[in-house]
Amino acid sequence: MEPLYNYVVHLLSGLLMVLVFASIYLRVTPFCELSLIRQGIVAPALSLGGAVIGFSLTVASSILHNDSLQLFLIWSVAGLSAQVLTYVLLGRLVPRLPEQLAANNVAAGAFAGTVALVVGILNAACMS
């Protein structure tokens, strides 16, 4: 019964961390991605999707490599911080990134999503 309990705890904790990440990420960005996505604008969906997938890889790696829930949460917070910092730095390096995403510049959205995914992959690998 203990393996089932551990599965449920890690699954729910992982999903909770992804929700916490998404809510923080959506507050950090200077526009409402969800509103733009509902309007069918692709660029912010690519950017947000890459960030969520990148963070999820970090969460998955943390679950795989940590025996305690406390360590899992600590490393998940580290991954969250890395993803948010990545967006902030990318916003400074790419002129008018938020405006480009809001204007549906798909190339900018794909680039931002790819950078977030790369950071997530590297972050996940660093936890092994």
C-alpha positions in Angstrom: 0.0 0.0 0.0 3.0 2.3 0.6 3.9 2.5 -3.1 0.4 3.6 -4.0 0.5 6.2 -1.3 3.8 7.5 -2.6 2.5 7.6 -6.1 -0.5 9.6 -5.1 1.5 12.0 -3.0 4.1 12.6 -5.7 1.5 12.9 -8.5 -0.6 15.4 -6.5 2.4 17.3 -5.3 3.8 17.5 -8.9 0.5 18.7 -10.3 0.2 21.3 -7.5 3.7 22.5 -8.3 2.9 22.9 -12.0 -0.2 24.9 -11.1 1.8 27.1 -8.7 4.4 27.6 -11.4 1.8 28.5 -14.0 0.0 31.0 -11.7 3.3 32.7 -10.8 4.5 32.7 -14.4 1.2 34.2 -15.6 1.6 37.0 -13.0 5.2 37.7 -14.0 4.4 38.2 -17.7 3.1 41.7 -18.5 0.0 40.5 -20.4 -2.7 38.0 -20.0 -1.6 34.9 -21.9 -4.8 33.0 -21.2 -6.9 35.8 -22.6 -4.8 35.9 -25.8 -4.8 32.1 -26.1 -8.6 32.1 -25.8 -8.6 34.5 -28.7 -6.6 32.0 -30.8 -3.3 33.8 -30.6 -0.6 31.2 -31.0 2.6 33.0 -30.0 1.8 33.2 -26.2 0.6 29.6 -26.3 4.0 28.5 -27.6 5.8 30.6 -25.0 3.7 29.4 -22.1 3.7 25.8 -23.3 7.4 25.7 -23.5 7.8 27.1 -20.0 5.2 24.6 -18.5 6.8 21.7 -20.3 10.3 22.8 -19.2 9.2 23.2 -15.6 7.4 19.8 -15.7 10.6 18.1 -16.8 12.3 19.6 -13.7 9.4 18.4 -11.5 9.7 14.9 -13.0 13.4 14.8 -12.5 13.0 15.9 -8.9 10.5 13.1 -8.3 12.9 10.6 -9.8 15.9 11.7 -7.9 14.7 12.7 -4.4 13.6 10.3 -1.7 11.8 12.9 0.4 8.9 15.2 -0.3 10.8 18.0 1.2 13.7 17.7 -1.2 11.3 17.3 -4.1 9.6 20.6 -3.1 13.0 22.4 -2.6 14.2 21.4 -6.1 10.9 22.2 -7.7 11.1 25.7 -6.2 14.6 25.9 -7.7 13.3 24.9 -11.1 10.4 27.4 -10.8 12.9 30.2 -10.0 15.1 29.2 -13.0 12.1 29.3 -15.4 10.8 32.7 -14.1 14.3 34.1 -14.2 14.7 32.8 -17.8 11.6 34.7 -18.9 12.7 37.9 -17.2 16.2 37.7 -18.8 14.7 36.8 -22.2 12.4 39.8 -21.9 15.5 42.0 -21.5 17.5 40.3 -24.3 14.7 40.2 -26.9 13.4 43.7 -27.7 9.7 44.1 -27.1 9.2 40.4 -26.5 5.8 40.8 -24.6 4.5 43.0 -27.4 5.7 40.5 -30.0 3.9 37.7 -28.2 0.7 39.7 -27.8 0.9 40.6 -31.6 1.1 36.9 -32.4 4.7 36.8 -33.6 4.9 33.0 -33.8 8.6 33.1 -34.3 9.0 35.0 -31.0 6.7 32.6 -29.2 8.5 29.5 -30.6 11.8 31.0 -29.6 10.7 31.9 -26.1 9.1 28.4 -25.7 12.2 26.7 -26.9 14.5 28.6 -24.6 12.2 27.7 -21.7 12.3 24.1 -22.7 16.1 24.0 -23.0 16.4 25.6 -19.5 14.0 23.0 -18.2 15.9 20.1 -19.8 19.2 21.3 -18.4 17.7 22.0 -15.0 16.3 18.5 -14.9 19.6 17.0 -15.9 21.4 18.9 -13.2 19.3 17.1 -10.6 20.5 13.7 -11.5 
